[in-house]
Amino acid sequence: MSTGNFDEEFDFVVVGSGGGAMCAALVMRKAGKSVLVVEKTDLLGGTTSRSGGVMWIPNNRFMKEAGVPDSYEQAMAYMEATAGQSVDAPGTTLERRQAYVNEGPRMVDFLVEQGIKLRRAPSWPDYYDERAGGSVPGRTVLADLFDTNELGEWKKKLRPNFMAIPAYHAEGFEISTFKSSWTGKFTMLKVGMRVALAKLTGKAWTTAGGALQGRMLQACLKAGVQFRTDSAVKSFVTEEGVVKGVVVAAQGGDLRIGARLGVLVNAGGFAQNQAMRDQYMPGTSVEWTAAGPGDTGEMIRELMALGAATGQMNERVGNQMTIPPGVENTDGQGVTLGAISGQMNYAKPHSIVVDQTGVRYMNEGGSYMAFCQNLLKRNETVPALPSWWISDEQSMRKYMFCGTMPGTKKPQEWYDSGFLMRADTIEELARMIDIDPATLRATVDRFNAGARAGRDDEFNRGARAYDEWLGDHYHHPSNALGTIDQGPFYAAKVWPGDVGTYGGVVTDVHARVLRVDGSAIPGLYATGTTTASVMGRVYPGAGSSVGPSFVFGFIAAKHAANASNSL
Ligand SMILES: Cc1cc2nc3c(=O)[nH]c(=O)nc-3n(C[C@H](O)[C@H](O)[C@H](O)COP(=O)(O)OP(=O)(O)OC[C@H]3O[C@@H](n4cnc5c(N)ncnc54)[C@H](O)[C@@H]3O)c2cc1C
């Protein structure tokens, strides 16, 4: 569509209201430019707002303040040992990885200067901490809890977070150990008191992505950013190949909105679009996604129509899932993450994951993206979709399962529906799930022999700091390994779910959208899961999706505003 009279004009228009959108909008306002954020759904914040809200930002100010070692060189060594190893991944050029490591800490500084209260996760090892440049304390940044009442009228416009209680991640992890530790019990009491005090003082705390995006929304509103909800961008307005604005489907009809300095697309990926999954990642299902309802991919298609190149379209941020009845993604809102069991559960002692022949085939710890890649790869040669989580009474007694507190009492419906299987012996359990009893017995025996010695000779589970961190800090000799030898025994299906997609349009070091010939489409920027990730086919650490969205939003806005690097 070519340009003409616009219904409205702004300096910068942002499509979608993810983290990158908010960050870019703030940069633009700081540079004195007018900004409109156009959001398709009725709520602001995107999947980012419902997410864990953590950002993986190497060499950040909070690491320095805490005396945690990191440097540009160390971070780049790690980037090269992880993202840099990706094959056929145009989203992750050396220059873009360098831009990420350079600009990430500046982005954090900028947000802090704008009054966004952030902090470092006290301990969250990189997911490949054993590789060159890996950090065991970790590089993850998150927002302070946020009282959504501070948003006033806008409170009801913020997409809710998945965490039911106002706790930091570290507190949540501690609470899950309350059966085996005093720290867990104390943390539970502390969070309980926070809830009680909030009732008395009229606070409406939110945490994780809700806190991050709540704080971002607050800062944006204060800075004069304009927001429109229920407004889907349909297409771009171009003039001689330059993007000049967007066409928005609004209630009273289409609106043509001009963008003098450019358009930034932060419209998420396509996790909620089965047709695009069938095309780019066959064998995966919208039923297993926890991504938000707006993640339907039409903006990626629209960018492709403008000539944008794409990359890594078959990658997702995999997230292993055991989905109990009632929380499935049947309504397009995404699986309710609070009620599923996943990585934190399968990586704990007293359980393993096996394929449909009863054989273990991977380290159940490690990155969730790698877990799901492994599952789908295994399924190419041995039936593994779904796989089976096998555990025992110790596991049920000590750890949370599918949103229920530790303990062997589980909803009767779970047994009646066949969602959760239970048997007195491993052999009986194997028969219930149609696996050869002798094979499962042999798998469990092999695992148990290693677990007693605190070793996993087959897959090295527990060898890296991250595996230990995922495990049970009160379990010895290994935090990650514990025998499966106390009946009754349990089984549940494991699906290769996801929290979003990881491929999209190819962008350059300035977050400009590139054509297939490598040239930039003038006036057009993109960030977040609309783009082919700077992390390639790897998830280097906690926050490797939200982090890049913010960083390349920051970069895009600075480029478009032609603002100085010292912003
Ligand atoms: C439960 C959960 C926990 C997670 N935890 C983390 C975490 O802690 N750290 C991490 O890095 N990742 C995490 N992830 C993944 C991460 O949240 C997402 O990958 C990320 O938030 C995507 O952000 P984004 O910036 O690409 O866009 P989003 O936050 O998804 O925002 C995109 C917005 O664009 C809107 N939109 C789409 N199309 C249009 C259109 N045509 N016009 C206008 N608007 C449009 C959408 O409605 C949406 O609001 C988690 C995901 C989930 C579900």
The ligand as a Gaussian input file, in Angstrom:
#p B3LYP/6-31G(d) Opt

LIG

0 1
 C        4.900000     -18.737000      31.393000
 C        6.061000     -18.251000      30.604000
 C        7.251000     -17.955000      31.243000
 C        8.326000     -17.463000      30.497000
 N        9.426000     -17.005000      31.153000
 C       10.396000     -16.381000      30.446000
 C       11.440000     -15.698000      31.115000
 O       11.444000     -15.565000      32.337000
 N       12.425000     -15.158000      30.356000
 C       12.434000     -15.234000      28.991000
 O       13.362000     -14.744000      28.362000
 N       11.423000     -15.825000      28.342000
 C       10.386000     -16.357000      29.027000
 N        9.326000     -16.884000      28.369000
 C        9.249000     -16.689000      26.919000
 C        8.976000     -15.205000      26.663000
 O        8.017000     -14.749000      27.577000
 C        8.512000     -14.867000      25.260000
 O        9.280000     -15.532000      24.311000
 C        8.664000     -13.354000      25.091000
 O        7.987000     -12.683000      26.128000
 C        8.160000     -12.862000      23.770000
 O        8.275000     -11.471000      23.825000
 P        8.129000     -10.537000      22.590000
 O        8.818000      -9.286000      22.936000
 O        8.559000     -11.236000      21.358000
 O        6.572000     -10.276000      22.417000
 P        5.293000     -10.491000      23.324000
 O        5.556000     -10.203000      24.751000
 O        4.697000     -11.782000      22.998000
 O        4.352000      -9.333000      22.782000
 C        3.886000      -9.307000      21.469000
 C        2.579000      -8.545000      21.421000
 O        2.242000      -8.254000      20.066000
 C        0.847000      -8.334000      19.925000
 N        0.518000      -8.480000      18.504000
 C        0.624000      -9.577000      17.731000
 N        0.207000      -9.316000      16.477000
 C       -0.156000      -8.008000      16.452000
 C       -0.702000      -7.158000      15.450000
 N       -0.962000      -7.604000      14.221000
 N       -0.980000      -5.874000      15.773000
 C       -0.764000      -5.402000      17.037000
 N       -0.273000      -6.183000      18.018000
 C        0.033000      -7.461000      17.745000
 C        0.493000      -9.540000      20.777000
 O       -0.881000      -9.553000      21.094000
 C        1.402000      -9.335000      21.991000
 O        0.758000      -8.577000      22.978000
 C        8.224000     -17.339000      29.095000
 C        7.023000     -17.624000      28.464000
 C        5.936000     -18.075000      29.205000
 C        4.640000     -18.345000      28.512000

